[in-house]
Amino acid sequence: MSHASSSDVEGVRNTDSDESDLSSSTYTNSDQGFEGAPMPTQTSEITGGNSRKRKRSASQDVIYHSSRPRSSFNTKYLRLLNETITEVNQSVTGNQEQVLSSSQYGITRWSSEEKALLFCGIERYGRGNLPAITTLVASKSEPEVHAYVQRLQEASNKQHLFGESTTLISVADVPAADEVSLQCCAEIEQAADTVSALQQKVEEHREKKRYRKFWRLNQQSADWVKKRFREGEEGIERVKNELPAAEILNLEAFLKLSTNIFMNSAEPEDNWRSYVSKRDVQRTKYPAIFYTAFQDLHNVALSITKRLIQSALFFAMSRLRASQSLRHPSKQAVKKCDVAAALDVLGMEHSARQTWVKVARRCKLGVYGKSPKDVLSYDDVEQALA
């Protein structure tokens, strides 16, 4: 797998959902900026790439550069952003104009609260996004949600065809959307970039204040960890106290994975090199990761491991009890079949091979053959790795 043609620095924190980030904080306009971080002055360099989803959690090993001119802080955009955040944060059941009555569909009973969550999910995600709606409802399975949504659709179709009600809105009643001008899009992007840059400054300020010298983990941090491990018990104890996540996770490996795979997209805005100068790319070699992000990865790994062990032990004990009742004693040990059953229950793959087979497509990597001109398609890459 090759490196992309051009690139820059990025953080490694959660990149999956903009909405989850918006729902966790509200921005304020004050002399101290967002949550106490200094507001930029005219001499401040507020720069950044095109992707705000990643920039909010980006770790800044060097200064960001941007092709866009620096924009002034837009109070109106901030007000609109806060209104959107408030709308996302407010209780989905607290603003219902009409309280829905509970009812039963088949063997499944739907309470008024569950219905409110269901309709909120349909409004927010669309009726086709069943996994997201199911997550919001929480107390119902995806097949139950699908059955109810399908029932609603059938009732709607029937009412359109045979009903006399005029309250339903047809497609013809919905006015066409107005086209947004390119100038308006550019202004919104500039305002969003400013908010994004300020949010990044807030995160850096928070990390520096809380974790001091380890706020940004880079190759120097990885070298420090390796040196401490070579010192024996005393060095390992220092790692436990100062950077506990590194006791289990290999920090250097995570940095290399980010450099070569996860942040090495062929698309510049998804590539860590697109956010630093060429000189700084040669100097830093690797992107950096916030202490908090690395600790989050450690917590996730620990949680998954505990759940897997607990489930495997449960299946092993169940198997042993069954064998004892049949008077066919078995060796008291966790077997491969117990772990496989635990993986199935937890919805986890038995092997990580398929994950790595599809990593090039998922991370938008540029993959070459014997020369940079020999660009391989994702289908060819997956076929070769399968």
N, C-alpha and C positions, 0 to 999 in steps of 0.2 A: 504494500500500500504506500502511496506516495504522499508527499506534502502538497498542500494547495499552493497556488501560485503567489498569492499575496495575503497578508493577514496582520492581526493585532491582539492586545491582552484583554482577557475576560475573566470573570469570576466563575466559580464552579457551583454556586449555590443554585437552589431549585429553579429550574427553567421551564417547568411544565405548564404553569398556569398564571397568567396575568391577573385573573380575577381573584385568585387566592391572595396575591400580594396586595391588591387594592383593598380587599376586605379586611385587611389586618391593620391598616393605619389610615389616618386622615392627616392631610397636610395643612399647615397653618402658615400664614404670611406674617412674619414678625421680623424685628431687627436681628434676632438671633437665628433666623432661618427655620428649617424644619427640625423640630425637637432639639433646639439648642445649637445646631451646627451653624457656623458663621455664614451669613449671606454673602454671595459673591459681589465684588465691586467691579468697576469698569476695568480694573487692572487684573482681575482674576481670570484664569483661563478655564472657562466652562466648556469643555469639549467632550465629544463622544461619537460613537459610531451610529449606525442607522437602527440598531436593534435594541429597543428599550427593554424588552423582556429579559434580556440577559444583562444589560448594563446596570440595572438596579442592584444586582448582587455581585457585580464585577469587583475583583480585587485588583488594585492599581499598583502594579510593580513599577510602572513608569507612567509618564504623563500621557493622557489620551490625546488623539488628534482627530479632527473632523473636517470633512470637506465643506460643511455648512458654516456660514458666518455665525458668530456668537449672537444670540438673541437676548433681548431684555426679558425680565420676568413679567409674565402676563397674568395679572390678577384675575381677569375674567376667565381665563382657562383654568386657573386654580379653583375658582368658585364652581365651575362646571364639574371639575374632577371631584371635588368634595361632595357635591350633590350626587354624583354617580356612586361614590363610595358609600354615602349614607343610604342610598337606595338599595345597594347590595347588602349592606349590614343589617338593615331593619328586618324585624321578624316577618317571615312570610305569612304567618297566620294572624299577625296583629293589625293588618290593614285591609282585611276582607270587608267589602261593603255588605256582603250577605253571608250569614253563617249557614254552611251547608249541613243538611241533615245526614246522619249516618244511615247506611243501607248495606244490604248483603247481596253479593253477586256470586251465585253458585255456593260454594262452601266458604268463600272469603268474605269477611265482613270489613267494610271500610268505614272508619270513623270520620267525623267532620274534620278533624285535624289532618288526618291522612289525605282526605280529598283536597283540602286547602294546599297542602304540600305538593300534591300531584298536579293541580292546575298551575301552581307557581312554577313547577318544573317544566310543564309544557310551554308556558309563556316564556320562560327564560331560555330553554334549550331546544324547543321544538319537539313535536310529538315523536319524531323518529329517533331521538337520542335517548333510548331507553336506559342505558347504563347510568347516565347522568341523573335522569329522573328517579331511578331506583335508589341511587345514592342519597338524593335529597329526601325521599320519603322514608328511607332507612328501615321501616318496620315491615315492608313488603318485598317479596322477591321479584326478580325481573319478569318471570312468566306471569305473575299476578298483575304487575303493572301493565304488561303488554296486553293482557286480556281486557283490562278495564279501558285502556286507551282505544283498543279495537272496538269495544262496545260503544264508546263515545262517538267514534267515527261512523259506525253503522247507524246510530241514532241520528247523527247530524245529516248523513246522506238521506235517510228516510224522511226527515223533516223537510229537507230541501225539495224532495220529489213530491211528497204528498201533503205536507203540512201547509196550514194557512197563515202561519206566523210570519210577520214582516220584520221581526227583530233581527233575523240572521243577516249577515253581511255577505254579499257575493263578491267575487273577484272584480266585477265591473264597478262595484261601489267604492273600491279602494283607489284613490288618485295615484297617478304615476309619481315616482320619486323625483325630486329635483336633482339636477346634476350639480355636484360640488365642483367649484372651479379649482384649477391647479394652484392658483394663488392662495385660496383658502386652505387647501391641503398643506401647502408649504408653511403657512403661518401656524397651523395646528402642529405640524411636525416640529417646528422650531420651539414653540411653547412647550411641547412634550419633552423635547430634548433638554430644555432648561430644568424642568421638574425632575427629569431622570438624573441629570448630573447632580442636582442638589440632593436627591435621595441617596445617590452613591456617596456623596460627601458625608451624609448623616451616618450611613452604615460604617464608613471608615472611621469616623469620629467615635462611634460607639465601640467598635472593635479595639481601637487604640486605647481608649480609656479603660476598657475592661481587661484586655489581655496584654497590653504593653508590647514587649519585644516580640511576642508570638502572635500578634494580631494578624499578620499576613504571613502565611506559610509558603516559603519558596524553596529553591534548591539549597540555600544556605541552612534553612531549618532542617531539611532532610539530612544534610551532612552532619549537623549537630546531633541528630538522633542516632545516626550510625556510629558516631564517635562515642556517644554515651553508652551504647550497647557493648562496644568493645572494651569499656572500662569494667565490665562485670556487674556485680550486684549493686554496687554504689551508683553506677551510672544508670542502671535500669530504674532504680528508685527515683532518681532525678527526673527521668522521663515520665514516670507515673505521677509525679507531683506537678510538673510543669506542662506536659503535653500528653495526658493520659491516653488519648485516642491513638497515639503512635505506638502504644504498647501492642496493640492488636493489628492495626492497619499499617501498611507499608506506605509511608508518605511519599517517598520517591517514586514508587510505582504509580500512585495516583496522579502525580504531576506528569509522568511520562504518558500515561493513558490520556490525560487531557491534551497534552501536546500533540500526540500522534493520531488520536482517534476522536475523542469526544469534542474537542475544540479545534479540529483540523479540517473543517469543511472546505470543499472546493469553492463555496460561495463566500466571498470576503467578509460579509457582515457576520458570519458565523465562525470566523477564524480568529484566533487570538492574536495572530501577527498583524491583523488589519488595524489594531488599536495602538501600535507603537511604531517608532521609526525603525529602519533597517539596522541602524547601529545598535539600538537597544535590543532588537531581536537577537543579535549576535552576543550581546552582553548577558541578557537574562536567560536565554535558551529555553526556559520553561515559563508558563504562566504561573500565577500564584493562587492560593485559595485561602479564604478567611478561616480563622480559627473556629468560628461558630459552624461554618459549613462542614469542616472536617469532623467536628464533634458530632454533628447531625448524622453524617455517614456512619460514624462509629456506633451511634445509638441505634440506627436502623439495622446494621449488621448484627448487633447484639440481640435486638428484639427478635429478628427473624430466626437466629440460631436457637434462642430459648424456646420459641414456639415450635420449631422443628423437633428439638430434643424432647419436649414435653409430649408432643403428639406421637413420636416414635415410641416413647416409653409406654404410653397408654395402649397402643396397638400391640406392643410386645407383651404386656401384662394380660391383655384380653386373650391373646393367643395361648399364653401359658395356662391361664385358667381353663380355657376350653380343652387343652390337651390333658390337663389333670383330671377333668371330669370324665374324659373318655378313657382314663387309665393308660394314657400313652405319654408318660413324662418326657418333657423336652428340656434341652439345656437352657438354663436361665440366662439368656443373652438376647440382646437386640439384633435381629437379623435384617438382611437386606430387604426382605419383603415388608418388614415393619416400617422401615424408612420410606419405602416406595408408597405405602399406604398413607403415611403422614404427608408426603409431598402431594399426593392426589387430593387429600382433604384440604390442604392449604392452598391448592390451586397453583402449585409451583412445578416448573419443568424438572424432569428427572436428570437432565443434562443441560449444561450451559452452551453446548455446541451450537444449537440453532440460534442462540442469541448472537454469537460471534459470526455465524454465517451471514446474518442479515445486518451486521453492524455498519457495513459500508453504505448500504442504502439508507439506513436510519440516520446516520450522521452526515450523509451527503459527501462522502469522501471521494476524492479523485483517485482512481486506481489505474495504474499503468502496467504494461507488460515489461518487455526488455528495454524499452526506451520511452521517454516522456511523450513521444508522438503516438505510441501504441496505447490508446485509451481504451480500457475495458468497460463494457456495460455491466450494470449491477447483476443482470441475469447470468452473465459469464462468470462473474466473481462468485456468486452464490453456488453455481453449478460446480465450480472448481473446488470450493471449500466444503461442499456437502459430502 
